């Protein structure tokens, strides 16, 4: 990162991502039961739930009023365009697509395909609460890979 000046802020990494969802229960179930993540906390008074896979933490916030909420439009709204999570292997990537694409309420924007010029692969889904999530696999990040 040679472009940073001496007084630039350099983060210690990503702490968590917060997603607002219309149905906390449905989104929480997607992360815990479909993805196998652990619920690591909650704030019933908000309401909110916190999930993690041991590496990434996500806060799921229940929208205050479902009836007046507006679905996110990635081309019109300022803010999170999508959340991108990487998989550890091509087998994990394929198995994950099979599992999430069959999960009730999940929408598939596109099935696994090469990202850009490759060799990275990705697919994009909408979890049951409507949040757009990309899953990726890049063989160049695998130990022993020639890429």
C-alpha positions as CSV (number, residue, x, y, z in Angstrom):
1,X,0.0,0.0,0.0
2,X,2.6,2.5,-1.1
3,X,-0.1,5.1,-1.9
4,X,-0.9,5.7,1.8
5,X,0.6,8.6,3.6
6,X,2.1,8.4,7.1
7,X,-1.0,9.9,8.7
8,X,-3.5,7.7,6.8
9,X,-5.9,5.6,8.8
10,X,-5.2,1.9,8.4
11,X,-7.9,-0.4,9.8
12,X,-7.2,-3.5,11.8
13,X,-9.7,-5.4,9.6
14,X,-13.5,-5.6,9.3
15,X,-15.3,-5.7,12.7
16,X,-18.8,-6.6,11.4
17,X,-21.4,-5.8,8.7
18,X,-24.9,-4.7,9.7
19,X,-27.8,-5.6,7.6
20,X,-31.4,-4.3,8.0
21,X,-33.9,-7.1,7.3
22,X,-37.8,-7.1,7.1
23,X,-38.1,-10.4,9.1
24,X,-35.4,-11.0,11.6
25,X,-36.5,-14.6,12.2
26,X,-36.3,-15.6,8.5
27,X,-32.9,-14.0,8.0
28,X,-31.5,-15.4,11.2
29,X,-32.7,-18.9,10.2
30,X,-31.0,-18.5,6.8
31,X,-27.6,-17.7,8.4
32,X,-27.8,-20.3,11.2
33,X,-29.7,-23.2,9.6
34,X,-28.8,-22.8,5.9
35,X,-25.2,-21.4,6.3
36,X,-24.5,-23.1,9.6
37,X,-23.4,-19.9,11.3
38,X,-23.6,-19.5,15.1
39,X,-25.9,-16.9,16.8
40,X,-23.5,-15.1,19.1
41,X,-25.8,-12.6,20.6
42,X,-29.0,-10.7,20.4
43,X,-30.8,-7.5,21.4
44,X,-34.5,-8.4,21.7
45,X,-35.4,-4.8,22.5
46,X,-34.1,-3.5,19.1
47,X,-34.6,-6.3,17.8
48,X,-31.3,-7.5,16.5
49,X,-29.3,-10.7,16.3
50,X,-25.6,-11.3,15.8
51,X,-24.2,-14.2,13.8
52,X,-20.7,-15.4,13.0
53,X,-18.9,-18.1,11.1
54,X,-15.9,-17.7,13.4
55,X,-14.3,-15.2,11.0
56,X,-17.0,-12.8,9.8
57,X,-19.6,-11.2,12.1
58,X,-22.9,-9.9,10.8
59,X,-25.5,-7.9,12.7
60,X,-29.1,-8.5,11.5
61,X,-31.4,-5.5,12.4
62,X,-35.2,-5.8,12.2
63,X,-36.6,-2.9,10.2
64,X,-38.8,-0.7,12.5
65,X,-41.9,-0.8,10.3
66,X,-42.3,-3.5,7.7
67,X,-45.2,-1.8,6.1
68,X,-43.4,1.4,5.3
69,X,-40.0,-0.1,4.5
70,X,-38.6,0.1,1.0
71,X,-36.7,-2.7,-0.6
72,X,-33.1,-1.9,-1.5
73,X,-32.3,-1.2,-5.1
74,X,-28.6,-1.5,-5.8
75,X,-28.7,0.9,-8.7
76,X,-30.7,3.7,-6.8
77,X,-29.9,3.5,-3.1
78,X,-26.8,4.7,-1.4
79,X,-25.2,2.1,0.8
80,X,-24.4,-1.5,0.7
81,X,-24.5,-2.9,-2.8
82,X,-23.9,-6.4,-1.7
83,X,-22.1,-8.5,0.8
84,X,-19.4,-10.8,-0.6
85,X,-18.3,-13.9,1.2
86,X,-15.5,-16.2,0.0
87,X,-15.5,-20.0,0.2
88,X,-12.4,-22.1,1.0
89,X,-12.6,-24.6,-1.8
90,X,-14.4,-25.3,-5.1
91,X,-16.2,-28.2,-3.5
92,X,-17.5,-25.9,-0.7
93,X,-18.5,-23.4,-3.4
94,X,-20.5,-26.0,-5.4
95,X,-22.1,-27.5,-2.2
96,X,-23.0,-24.0,-0.9
97,X,-24.8,-23.0,-4.1
98,X,-26.8,-26.2,-4.0
99,X,-27.8,-25.6,-0.4
100,X,-28.7,-21.9,-0.6
101,X,-30.4,-22.0,-4.0
102,X,-32.8,-24.6,-2.6
103,X,-33.4,-22.7,0.7
104,X,-37.0,-21.4,1.0
105,X,-37.4,-17.7,0.2
106,X,-33.9,-17.4,-1.3
107,X,-33.7,-15.8,-4.7
108,X,-30.9,-16.6,-7.1
109,X,-29.7,-13.6,-9.2
110,X,-27.3,-15.8,-11.1
111,X,-25.8,-19.3,-10.8
112,X,-22.1,-20.0,-10.5
113,X,-20.1,-18.4,-13.3
114,X,-16.6,-17.1,-14.0
115,X,-16.1,-13.6,-12.5
116,X,-14.5,-11.2,-15.1
117,X,-11.7,-12.9,-16.9
118,X,-11.4,-15.7,-14.3
119,X,-10.3,-17.9,-12.8
120,X,-12.4,-16.5,-9.9
121,X,-16.0,-17.9,-9.8
122,X,-19.0,-16.4,-8.1
123,X,-22.8,-16.5,-7.7
124,X,-25.3,-14.0,-6.3
125,X,-28.4,-14.6,-4.2
126,X,-30.9,-12.7,-2.2
127,X,-31.3,-14.2,1.2
128,X,-34.9,-14.5,2.4
129,X,-34.9,-11.0,3.9
130,X,-33.9,-9.5,0.5
131,X,-30.2,-8.7,1.2
132,X,-28.0,-9.4,-1.8
133,X,-25.1,-11.7,-1.1
134,X,-22.3,-12.8,-3.4
135,X,-20.3,-16.0,-2.7
136,X,-17.0,-16.5,-4.4
137,X,-14.2,-19.0,-4.9
138,X,-10.8,-18.0,-6.2
139,X,-8.4,-20.8,-6.9
140,X,-5.5,-18.4,-6.8
141,X,-6.0,-18.1,-3.0
142,X,-5.7,-21.8,-2.4
143,X,-2.3,-23.1,-1.1
144,X,-0.4,-25.0,-3.7
145,X,-2.3,-23.4,-6.5
146,X,-0.3,-22.5,-9.6
147,X,-2.6,-19.5,-10.4
